[in-house]
Amino acid sequence: MIEPENQWTGEEDAGETVTAIDPSPDVLRETAFGSPIDAARIERVRIVRARDGGQLRTVITGSKPVRTIAYPSSRYQCIRYGEATTECLRLPAEELCPRTVEALAQPMRIEALVDGRWLSTVIDAAAVYANGDAALIECKRDWSLFKTRSGVTQTVLAKLGAKCLGMRYDRYVLVHAGSETRCTNVDEVQACRFVDVPDSLVAATSTLLAGGSASLLTVAGVLSDDYHVGRARAFALMARRVIEIDLESPLGPSSECRSTPATSSFMPTLAAA
């Protein structure tokens, strides 16, 4: 029996676009292998997105006793929604990730008609990375939750969608948030994400780091005569993917700052996925 959160009526919403996909038998067998879903019984597969290209799910209903988040993003210029502790920690961390070029929370729903019944899962996140990879991402508190019947079904549907879209399927669990030091640093840096930085200072910082890494004290000195103002501006530039600051050690004047990774010569987009 599939748990209720994986069931779907197959009805469409006016704000959604539906794309039917036709996976090959090999793809169906590969993604359903080891799961309670018989690949031969998958009749139809659909990918459902928001018509405006944004988040599919933007209302957190509070129907489950879990934390929720509506995170205003400086990098992506939108409100990003999520629920449960793992997503609540992941969204601010992704705001600072130097490898992430494009990201979207709750980007799509994957539906499959199996034995006359629609199964579905809303993907937690999608991302495009500097190396040109694109991924669908599922978040759980720990690995064991991927092994429940519901978790296995979600995995099959997510893998199926990723395979058909030419994307990776990634899993993210709470331990990926990192050490307490890293989480503290993420919280401190992302809090400055909306600090204004004049374009001339952005250019000056990029020029400085093009020659190699520098300390936070040095970068802050380029951004302002006041260390604390310069520090806040440096943090804002990390949110905008201009610089990368070492978050693994306690933040201080000696923290290492460097340029963000160069992007691949071919970059996919989530809109085209």
JONORFEN-V884228 format. One record per helix or strand. SS is the DSSP state (H for helix, E for strand). FROM is the first residue (numbers start at 0). LEN is the number of residues. Records with the same first field share a line. If there is no record, write none. Layout:
SS = FROM-LEN, FROM-LEN
This chain:
H = 3-3, 24-8, 38-3, 84-12, 142-4, 148-17, 173-4, 179-11, 198-12, 215-8, 226-13
E = 6-2, 15-6, 41-9, 67-6, 77-6, 99-6, 107-7, 116-6, 124-5, 133-7, 167-6, 213-2, 242-3, 255-4
